[in-house]
Amino acid sequence: MKRILVTGGAGFIGSHFVHGLRDAEVTVLDKLTYAGNRANLGGVPHAFTQGDICDPDVLHQVVPGHDLVVNFAAESHVDRSIEGAAEFVRTNVLGTQTLLQACLEAGVPKVVHVSTDEVYGSIDAGSWDESAPLRPRSPYAASKAGGDLIVLSYAITHGLNVSITRCGNNYGPRQYPEKVIPLFITNLLRGRKVPLYGDGGNVRDWIHVGDHCAGIRLVAELGEPGEVYHIAGTAELTNRELTARLLEACGRDWDLVEHVEDRKGHDRRYSLDDRKLRALGYRPRIPFEQGLKETVRWYAENREWWT
């Protein structure tokens, strides 16, 4: 039975990854910031340590003996990074390096580092492949790009068996209501207004968290050291198109939409080419319309979780 350490495992994506593990002895390390919630791990056998990936003493206690480490631990909200970037640099760059060093010293056989499409900046047409240059445009994206470069340096310099996944915008149950889909759903369910940035023309590629985690598991199994793998979504939508679908799913009208000033440095469009991962056998399984409907139903039926 594999021993797997999941850092940031009480957060949205990390907890879904833990729920999808089978025949494994799982340890979760999570700092339990505002976005971490131990209730997300309910019903899943696991050991839990509350701690920070920036703390080498904690890592030296937790990391040794694991066959696989998957790093979800990150500060991840663009708006928060614009308001204050220091914690993003600390966790996403220093924390990544501290974790990798602990894995190196402990002789961990395999590490997967979870990143984002935002490290590439913005693309007007077409899709990025894994060789595209990193051109981050927000403090959050820059901190994730810095962490990715640290990962690649450990693969090259030290020969650490570490792979990177980069994914688009996730949605699904148990996502903290600062991100656009759960924010809009929870506001609309309460009859409150939702903010639409600028002209609503910014384009994002949406993927259900379950499909994202399936891609990560495949990289953990078959990914090559020092390689990057894209996990693309199933629906490329403008924010205005997404808003229309959310209004319909929640039974609300456009009178609850408030147009607000665009965010600083707001990337216009993201798009990933995931042929490299598909060559390993990856296929997304959850159509956007189905996943969105199920997500709205979950928030409607679990108001105590988000209120």
C-alpha positions in Angstrom: 0.0 0.0 0.0 1.4 3.4 -1.0 2.0 6.1 1.6 0.9 9.4 0.1 1.4 12.9 1.7 -1.0 15.6 0.4 0.0 19.1 1.3 -2.9 21.6 1.3 -5.2 18.6 1.4 -7.9 20.3 3.4 -8.5 22.8 0.7 -10.9 22.6 -2.3 -8.8 20.7 -4.9 -6.6 18.9 -2.4 -9.5 17.4 -0.5 -11.1 16.2 -3.7 -7.9 14.5 -4.6 -7.8 12.8 -1.2 -11.4 11.6 -1.7 -10.3 10.0 -5.0 -7.4 8.0 -3.6 -7.8 4.3 -3.3 -5.6 1.6 -1.6 -3.4 4.2 0.0 -2.3 5.3 3.4 -2.9 9.1 3.3 -1.5 11.8 5.4 -2.8 15.4 5.0 -0.6 18.4 5.9 -2.6 21.7 5.9 -2.0 25.0 7.6 -5.8 25.5 7.9 -6.0 29.1 6.6 -9.3 30.6 5.8 -9.7 28.3 2.7 -8.7 25.1 4.5 -11.5 23.1 6.2 -11.1 19.7 7.9 -14.8 19.1 7.3 -13.8 18.7 3.6 -12.1 15.5 4.5 -15.0 13.9 6.3 -15.5 10.2 5.7 -12.0 9.6 4.3 -9.5 7.7 6.4 -6.4 9.8 6.8 -3.8 11.1 9.3 -3.8 14.8 9.7 -1.0 17.3 10.7 -1.7 21.0 11.0 1.4 22.8 9.7 3.0 25.1 7.2 5.1 23.9 4.2 7.4 26.9 5.0 8.3 25.2 8.3 11.3 22.8 7.8 10.9 21.3 11.3 7.3 20.2 10.5 8.3 18.8 7.1 11.2 16.8 8.6 8.7 15.1 10.9 6.0 14.5 8.3 7.7 13.9 4.9 10.0 10.9 5.5 8.5 7.5 4.7 6.1 8.6 2.0 6.1 7.1 -1.5 4.5 10.1 -3.1 4.1 13.8 -2.1 1.5 15.9 -4.0 1.7 19.6 -3.3 -1.6 21.6 -3.4 -0.5 24.0 -0.7 -0.7 27.5 -2.1 -2.2 31.0 -1.8 -4.4 31.1 -4.9 -6.7 34.1 -5.1 -5.6 36.8 -7.6 -7.6 39.7 -5.9 -5.9 38.9 -2.5 -2.5 38.9 -4.2 -3.1 42.3 -5.6 -4.0 43.6 -2.2 -0.9 42.0 -0.6 1.6 39.9 -2.4 4.0 38.9 0.5 2.2 35.8 1.7 1.9 34.6 -1.9 5.6 34.8 -2.4 6.3 33.2 1.0 4.0 30.2 0.5 4.2 29.7 -3.3 7.9 30.2 -3.7 9.7 29.7 -0.3 7.2 27.0 0.8 7.7 25.1 -2.5 11.4 25.2 -2.1 11.3 24.1 1.6 9.0 21.2 0.7 11.2 20.0 -2.2 14.3 20.2 0.0 12.6 18.0 2.6 11.5 15.5 -0.1 15.1 15.4 -1.4 16.6 14.8 2.0 14.0 12.1 2.8 14.5 10.4 -0.5 10.8 10.6 -1.6 10.5 8.6 -4.8 8.0 10.8 -6.5 6.6 14.4 -6.1 3.9 16.2 -8.0 3.6 20.0 -7.9 0.2 21.4 -8.7 0.3 24.8 -10.6 -1.9 26.9 -12.8 -2.3 28.2 -16.4 -2.0 31.7 -15.1 1.8 31.5 -15.2 1.6 32.0 -18.9 -0.1 35.4 -18.8 -2.8 35.9 -21.5 -3.2 34.5 -25.0 -5.4 36.0 -27.7 -5.9 33.0 -29.9 -4.8 29.3 -29.9 -3.5 27.4 -26.8 -0.3 27.2 -24.9 1.7 23.9 -24.9 4.1 23.1 -22.1 7.0 24.8 -23.8 5.3 28.2 -23.8 7.3 31.0 -22.0 6.1 32.1 -18.5 4.8 35.6 -18.6 2.7 36.0 -15.4 0.8 39.3 -15.0 -0.4 39.2 -11.3 1.5 38.7 -8.1 -0.3 35.4 -7.6 0.7 34.1 -11.1 4.3 35.4 -10.6 4.6 33.5 -7.3 3.3 30.3 -8.9 5.7 30.7 -11.8 8.6 31.2 -9.3 7.6 28.0 -7.5 7.5 26.1 -10.8 11.0 27.3 -11.7 12.2 26.1 -8.3 10.6 22.7 -9.0 12.3 22.4 -12.4 15.7 23.4 -10.8 15.4 20.6 -8.3 14.6 18.1 -11.1 17.7 19.2 -13.1 20.2 20.0 -10.3 19.3 17.3 -7.8 17.6 14.7 -10.0 14.5 14.8 -7.9 11.6 12.9 -9.5 9.1 15.8 -9.6 6.5 16.7 -12.2 4.3 19.8 -12.6 0.7 19.9 -13.5 -0.9 23.2 -14.8 -4.7 23.5 -15.0 -7.4 26.0 -15.9 -10.2 27.3 -13.7 -11.7 24.6 -11.4 -15.3 24.4 -10.1 -17.2 21.9 -8.0 -18.5 21.3 -4.5 -16.7 22.6 -1.4 -14.9 25.5 -3.2 -14.4 28.5 -0.9 -16.9 31.3 -1.9 -14.3 33.8 -3.0 -13.8 32.3 -6.5 -16.3 33.3 -9.1 -18.6 30.2 -9.4 -19.2 29.6 -5.7 -19.4 33.4 -5.1 -22.0 33.8 -7.7 -24.0 30.7 -6.7 -24.1 31.6 -3.0 -25.0 35.3 -3.7 -27.7 34.3 -6.2 -29.2 31.7 -3.9 -29.6 34.5 -1.3 -31.0 37.0 -3.9 -27.8 39.2 -3.7 -26.1 41.0 -6.5 -23.0 39.5 -8.3 -20.1 41.5 -9.7 -19.2 41.3 -13.4 -15.8 42.7 -14.1 -15.4 45.1 -17.0 -17.1 44.2 -20.2 -17.5 40.5 -19.2 -15.4 39.4 -22.2 -12.6 37.7 -20.3 -12.3 34.1 -21.3 -11.6 31.1 -19.0 -11.4 27.4 -19.6 -13.5 25.5 -17.0 -12.8 22.1 -15.6 -14.6 20.1 -12.9 -12.3 19.4 -9.9 -12.9 15.7 -10.3 -11.4 15.7 -13.8 -8.5 17.9 -12.6 -7.7 15.4 -9.8 -7.9 12.5 -12.3 -5.3 14.2 -14.4 -3.1 14.7 -11.3 -3.4 11.0 -10.4 -2.3 10.0 -13.9 0.8 12.3 -13.7 1.6 10.8 -10.3 1.5 7.4 -11.9 3.1 8.0 -15.3 4.6 11.5 -15.3 8.3 11.9 -16.2 10.7 13.8 -13.9 11.1 17.4 -14.7 8.1 17.4 -17.1 5.1 19.7 -17.2 1.6 18.4 -18.0 -1.4 20.5 -18.9 -4.9 19.5 -17.7 -7.3 21.4 -19.9 -11.0 22.1 -19.3 -14.2 21.2 -21.0 -15.8 24.7 -21.5 -14.2 27.9 -22.8 -16.6 30.7 -21.8 -16.5 34.5 -21.4 -17.3 35.7 -18.0 -20.6 37.0 -19.4 -21.5 33.6 -20.8 -20.6 32.0 -17.5 -22.8 34.5 -15.7 -25.8 33.8 -17.9 -25.5 30.0 -17.2 -25.2 30.6 -13.5 -28.3 32.9 -13.5 -30.2 30.2 -15.3 -29.1 27.5 -13.0 -30.0 29.5 -9.9 -33.3 30.8 -11.4 -32.3 34.5 -11.3 -32.4 37.4 -13.8 -29.8 39.9 -15.0 -31.1 42.5 -12.6 -28.9 40.9 -10.0 -25.7 41.5 -12.0 -23.7 44.5 -11.1 -21.1 45.8 -13.6 -17.9 46.8 -11.7 -14.6 48.2 -12.7 -12.2 45.7 -14.2 -9.5 44.1 -12.1 -5.9 45.4 -12.4 -3.9 43.5 -14.9 -6.9 41.3 -15.7 -5.8 38.6 -18.2 -8.0 38.4 -21.2 -7.9 34.7 -22.1 -6.4 31.4 -21.0 -6.2 28.2 -23.0 -4.2 25.0 -22.6 -3.2 22.4 -25.1 -3.4 19.1 -23.2 -2.3 16.6 -25.9 0.7 15.6 -23.9 -1.5 14.3 -21.0 -4.0 12.8 -23.4 -1.2 10.7 -24.9 -1.0 9.1 -21.4 -4.6 8.2 -21.6 -6.3 11.2 -19.9 -9.9 12.1 -20.9 -12.2 14.5 -18.9 -15.4 12.8 -18.0 -17.7 15.5 -16.6 -19.5 17.8 -19.1 -19.7 21.4 -18.0 -23.5 21.6 -18.0 -23.8 18.5 -15.9 -21.0 19.6 -13.5 -22.4 23.1 -13.1 -25.9 21.8 -12.3 -24.6 19.4 -9.7 -22.4 22.1 -8.2 -25.4 24.5 -7.8 -27.4 21.7 -6.2 -24.6 21.0 -3.7 -24.4 24.6 -2.6 -28.2 24.8 -2.3 -28.3 21.6 -0.2 -25.3 22.5 2.0 -26.0 26.0 3.1 -24.5 25.4 6.5 -21.1 24.7 4.9 -20.9 28.2 3.3 -22.9 30.3 5.7 
